[in-house]
Amino acid sequence: MEAAQNHTSLSLLCSWSGGLPSPSLRWTGDVMKAEQEETELQTNLQNSAAILLPSEGRIPNNSLFTCIGAHPARKQQAECSTRTYIPPAEPVCFAYVTNTQQYLMLSCSWDGGAPKALVWWEGPGGQSKGGQENSNILVLRYGTARSGKPYTCYAKHPLMVEAKSCRLTLEAPVLLTQRRVISVYEGSDVQLTCNLRANYLPANDITWFNNQGVDVRDTSKYMLLQTSAWANLTVRETDEMQDSGEYRCSTSNAVGGAEINVTLVVKRYPMPPNATLIRATYNSRQRNEVELEWQVDGTEETGGWTGFHVEHQWVSERPNKRRSSHISQLQMEERIASQDWYRTIIQDPGSRSHTVRGLTPTITYQFRITPINHRTIGHPSPTKTPGTVSELLKDNNTSKI
């Protein structure tokens, strides 16, 4: 038994080789009586019998056909049977990509049934494939499939009037993010999100590119967490100059690619208010410790600072040192200009005094105070050179006279 006339009819063939004279063969079955009365479709050939049955809904599912053979040398007739039936399930379609990512394979099958079903593909832009029995694979070059256009597999069986079908609609990936623009203050860690919207054809891994267009990997600067459906990028210790800009996540599949930009705006904390040193005194005759006291401009309620930088710098050596007489004024100014500021960080915004220890008694220093607001450094105060308590009292008495 086989399908005929483009799977619209059944062809039954029975043969019995050998014998003299030739045997006589005929087909029997309930559905055949009416057909044989209406048409002369059964043909008795030498050693064989063939019949063509137009079906398309006129033959019930699971019909039995029997070929009966008779020969003068046999007392009993010989027979063989065949049964026709529709495949029990529905046609199945799916797509997959070859390991080398060269081809996209669209597979369709309708297994079972007798005779076998005819399966063929119809797709957009002439991407189709003619009929094959049981299964059919449409091979497309990677990246040539039409996004959003249906690819339909049709499956035809002689017992059915209408063809069955299954459909694949392939889509390029679509990426989503929670926020397209993210603002943070510098020094903070910030997470950028990228999610793959569910679509039929699987996508490759999601890749992040930083604001310089460089492929991001796990480093001390970046932390990357990802699955097949999402990838989150954390930028650590953000810096206004280094990290602000456009970040991009990207992916692709056999249909096409997608990318989405996320703008990161790293802001500096506001400038803190100014501070003024109101006292700088040695606390002993050894002149190796200086007590500092300062005040912050504005009211305490306004806030806007998180700490202070207390700095000191070498100014000159005491004039009674013998070697100082050999240093010219120009050399002295050059030495002062070349001196570094030694910094102490005060992390308590409520602090208003500090003692600097470990100073050299023969050196004259100058001090200044600078407010800070997180990473934003304010303006340094005017410098102040310390004196002893007695010197300060003497200066105060002189000013009163």
C-alpha positions in Angstrom: 0.0 0.0 0.0 1.3 3.5 -0.8 0.0 7.0 -1.4 -0.7 8.1 -5.0 -1.7 11.2 -6.9 0.0 13.6 -4.6 -1.3 11.9 -1.5 -4.9 12.2 -2.4 -5.4 8.5 -3.2 -4.4 5.1 -2.0 -2.7 2.6 -4.3 -3.0 -1.1 -3.3 -0.7 -3.5 -4.9 -0.8 -7.3 -4.5 1.5 -9.8 -6.2 2.1 -13.6 -6.1 5.1 -14.7 -8.1 5.5 -18.0 -9.8 3.0 -20.8 -10.5 1.6 -22.2 -13.7 -0.9 -21.2 -14.7 -0.8 -17.7 -13.1 -2.8 -17.2 -9.9 -5.9 -15.0 -9.8 -5.7 -12.1 -7.3 -8.4 -9.7 -6.0 -8.7 -7.1 -3.3 -11.5 -7.1 -0.8 -12.7 -4.7 1.8 -15.9 -3.0 3.0 -15.0 0.3 1.5 -14.0 -1.2 -1.9 -17.4 -2.6 -2.9 -18.9 0.8 -3.8 -15.7 2.0 -5.4 -15.6 -1.0 -7.7 -19.2 -0.7 -8.7 -18.7 3.0 -9.7 -15.3 2.7 -11.4 -13.2 0.1 -13.0 -10.1 0.8 -10.9 -9.1 -2.8 -10.1 -6.6 -4.2 -12.6 -5.7 -7.9 -12.7 -2.2 -8.3 -14.1 -0.1 -11.4 -14.5 0.8 -12.5 -10.9 -0.4 -9.2 -9.5 -3.5 -7.1 -8.7 -3.5 -3.3 -8.3 -6.3 -0.9 -7.3 -6.4 2.9 -7.0 -8.8 4.3 -4.4 -9.6 8.0 -4.3 -9.8 8.6 -0.6 -9.7 12.1 1.0 -12.2 11.4 3.7 -14.1 8.6 1.9 -12.0 5.8 3.5 -12.4 5.5 7.3 -9.4 5.5 9.6 -8.0 2.1 10.5 -9.5 0.4 7.4 -8.5 -3.2 6.5 -7.8 -4.4 3.0 -7.2 -8.0 2.1 -5.7 -9.4 -1.1 -7.1 -12.9 -1.9 -5.2 -15.3 -4.2 -6.4 -18.5 -5.8 -4.6 -21.2 -7.8 -5.8 -24.4 -9.4 -3.2 -26.4 -7.6 -4.3 -25.2 -4.2 -7.5 -26.2 -2.5 -7.4 -23.2 -0.2 -7.1 -19.6 -1.1 -4.1 -17.5 0.0 -4.4 -14.0 1.4 -2.5 -11.1 2.8 -3.8 -7.9 4.5 -2.8 -4.3 5.1 -4.3 -1.6 7.2 -4.4 2.2 6.6 -4.5 4.7 9.4 -3.8 8.4 10.2 -0.7 9.3 12.3 -1.9 9.3 15.9 -0.4 12.7 17.0 -0.1 16.1 15.5 2.8 17.3 13.3 5.8 18.5 15.3 8.0 21.5 14.4 11.2 22.8 16.0 14.3 24.7 15.1 17.9 24.2 16.1 21.3 25.6 15.2 24.3 23.5 14.2 27.3 23.4 16.5 29.4 25.5 14.1 26.6 28.1 13.9 26.7 27.9 10.2 23.1 26.7 9.6 19.6 27.0 11.1 17.6 23.8 10.8 13.8 23.8 10.7 12.6 20.3 11.4 9.1 19.0 10.8 7.8 15.5 11.3 4.5 13.6 11.4 5.5 10.1 12.3 3.3 7.0 12.2 0.5 6.3 9.9 0.1 4.1 6.9 0.9 5.0 4.3 3.5 7.6 5.4 2.4 11.3 5.3 3.8 13.9 2.9 5.6 16.8 4.7 6.7 20.1 3.1 7.8 23.6 4.2 6.5 27.0 3.0 8.4 30.1 4.2 8.8 33.8 3.3 10.9 35.0 0.5 11.0 31.6 -1.3 12.5 29.8 1.7 10.6 26.6 1.1 11.2 22.9 0.5 9.2 20.3 -1.4 7.5 17.3 0.1 9.1 14.3 1.7 7.6 11.4 3.6 7.4 11.4 7.4 9.8 14.3 8.0 11.4 17.3 6.4 14.2 19.6 7.3 14.5 23.1 5.9 18.2 24.2 6.0 18.8 28.0 6.2 22.2 29.7 6.4 22.8 31.3 9.8 21.4 34.8 9.9 19.2 34.5 6.8 15.9 33.6 8.5 13.2 36.2 8.3 12.4 37.7 11.8 8.7 37.7 12.7 7.6 35.9 9.5 6.0 32.5 9.8 7.5 29.3 8.5 4.7 26.7 8.0 5.1 23.0 7.7 2.2 21.2 6.0 1.5 17.5 6.4 -0.9 15.5 4.1 -2.2 12.0 4.6 -4.4 10.3 1.9 -7.2 9.6 4.5 -7.6 13.3 5.2 -9.2 16.0 3.1 -7.3 18.9 4.6 -3.6 19.0 5.3 -2.4 19.5 8.9 0.2 22.1 9.7 2.5 23.5 12.4 4.1 26.9 12.3 7.4 28.5 13.5 7.7 32.2 13.9 11.3 33.1 14.4 12.4 36.3 16.1 15.6 38.2 16.7 16.2 38.6 20.4 14.7 41.6 22.3 16.6 43.1 25.2 15.1 45.0 28.1 16.5 47.0 31.0 15.0 48.3 34.2 16.4 51.8 33.7 17.9 53.4 30.6 19.5 56.2 32.6 21.1 55.7 36.0 22.5 58.5 38.2 24.7 57.8 41.2 27.1 59.8 43.4 30.8 58.8 42.8 32.2 56.3 45.1 29.1 54.1 45.0 28.6 50.7 43.4 25.9 50.6 40.7 24.2 47.7 38.9 23.2 47.9 35.2 20.5 45.3 34.2 20.0 43.6 30.9 17.2 41.0 30.3 16.3 38.8 27.4 12.6 38.8 26.5 11.4 35.3 26.1 11.3 34.3 22.4 11.3 31.1 20.5 14.8 30.8 19.1 17.5 30.6 21.8 20.1 33.5 21.9 23.8 33.5 22.5 25.2 34.8 25.8 24.6 38.4 26.6 27.7 40.6 26.4 28.3 43.9 28.2 30.5 46.7 26.8 31.7 49.5 29.0 31.7 53.2 28.2 34.9 52.8 26.2 33.3 50.1 24.0 35.4 47.3 25.6 34.0 43.9 26.2 33.5 43.6 30.0 34.9 40.7 32.0 35.0 40.1 35.8 37.7 42.4 37.1 38.4 44.5 40.2 36.4 47.3 38.5 33.4 45.2 37.2 31.4 42.3 38.5 29.3 40.3 36.0 26.4 38.0 37.0 24.6 36.2 34.2 22.4 33.4 33.1 21.0 32.4 29.7 18.2 34.9 30.2 19.9 38.0 31.9 23.2 39.6 32.6 23.7 42.3 35.3 26.9 44.4 35.4 28.1 46.1 38.6 30.4 49.0 38.3 32.4 49.3 41.5 33.7 52.5 43.1 32.2 54.7 40.4 34.3 57.8 39.4 32.8 60.8 37.5 35.6 61.0 34.9 36.3 57.3 34.5 32.9 55.7 34.6 30.3 58.1 33.2 28.9 57.4 29.7 27.1 54.8 27.6 27.2 51.1 28.5 25.9 48.6 26.0 24.6 45.0 26.3 24.3 42.9 23.2 23.3 39.4 22.0 22.3 37.6 18.9 20.7 34.4 17.5 20.3 32.8 14.1 17.8 35.4 13.0 19.6 38.6 14.1 21.1 40.7 16.8 19.9 43.1 19.5 21.6 45.6 21.8 20.4 48.2 24.3 22.2 51.2 25.8 22.3 52.2 29.4 23.5 55.7 30.3 25.4 56.0 33.6 25.7 59.5 35.1 28.2 59.6 37.9 27.8 62.8 39.9 30.2 64.5 42.3 28.9 65.3 45.8 28.3 69.1 46.3 31.2 71.2 47.4 31.4 71.4 51.2 31.4 74.8 52.9 34.7 76.6 53.8 36.4 76.2 57.1 38.8 78.6 59.0 41.6 77.8 61.4 41.0 79.9 64.5 43.8 78.6 66.6 47.2 76.9 66.1 49.4 76.6 69.2 52.3 74.5 70.5 51.1 72.8 73.6 54.6 72.6 75.2 58.0 74.1 75.2 59.3 71.1 73.2 57.4 72.4 70.2 56.7 68.9 68.8 52.9 69.0 69.1 50.4 71.5 67.8 46.8 71.9 68.8 44.5 73.1 66.1 41.0 74.5 66.3 38.7 75.5 63.5 35.2 76.5 62.6 32.9 75.8 59.6 31.2 78.6 57.7 27.4 78.5 57.8 25.2 76.7 60.3 25.6 73.1 61.5 22.1 72.2 60.3 23.0 72.8 56.6 25.6 69.9 56.7 27.3 69.2 53.4 30.6 67.8 54.7 31.7 64.3 55.9 35.1 65.1 57.3 38.3 67.2 57.0 41.8 67.1 55.7 44.3 68.5 58.3 47.5 69.4 56.5 50.9 70.8 57.5 53.9 71.9 55.6 57.5 72.8 56.4 58.2 76.6 56.2 61.6 77.3 57.6 64.2 76.3 60.1 64.7 78.4 63.2 67.1 81.4 62.6 69.5 80.5 65.3 70.7 77.5 63.3 74.2 78.3 62.0 73.7 76.8 58.6 70.6 78.9 58.0 72.7 82.0 57.5 74.1 80.4 54.3 70.7 79.9 52.7 69.5 82.8 50.5 66.0 84.1 50.5 65.5 82.7 47.0 66.7 79.3 48.1 64.4 79.4 51.1 61.4 80.2 48.9 62.2 77.4 46.5 62.5 75.0 49.4 59.1 76.1 50.8 57.5 75.7 47.4 58.9 72.2 46.9 57.6 70.9 50.3 54.7 68.4 50.3 51.7 68.9 52.4 51.4 66.1 55.0 47.8 65.1 55.4 45.7 63.7 58.3 42.2 62.6 57.5 39.5 63.4 60.0 36.4 61.3 59.3 34.2 62.8 62.0 32.2 65.7 60.5 31.5 67.0 64.1 35.2 67.3 65.0 36.5 70.9 65.5 39.9 70.3 67.0 42.9 68.1 66.4 46.5 67.6 67.8 49.3 67.1 65.3 52.2 65.1 66.9 55.7 64.1 65.9 56.8 67.5 64.7 60.5 68.6 64.5 61.1 71.3 67.1 63.6 73.2 65.0 61.2 73.4 62.0 58.6 76.1 61.5 55.3 74.7 60.0 52.2 76.1 58.5 48.8 74.5 58.8 45.5 74.5 56.9 42.1 72.8 57.1 40.1 71.5 54.1 36.5 70.2 54.4 35.5 67.2 52.4 32.2 65.8 51.2 32.7 62.1 50.4 35.0 62.4 47.4 34.5 66.1 46.8 37.4 68.1 48.3 36.6 71.7 49.3 38.8 74.8 49.3 41.7 74.8 51.7 41.6 77.5 54.5 44.2 80.2 54.8 47.4 78.9 56.4 48.3 79.5 60.0 51.7 79.2 61.6 51.6 78.1 65.3 53.1 79.9 68.2 53.4 79.1 71.9 50.7 80.2 74.4 52.9 82.9 75.8 53.6 84.3 72.4 50.0 84.4 71.6 49.3 86.2 75.0 52.0 88.7 74.2 50.6 89.4 70.8 47.2 89.9 72.3 48.5 92.4 74.9 50.4 94.3 72.2 47.4 94.6 70.0 45.3 96.0 73.0 47.9 98.7 73.6 
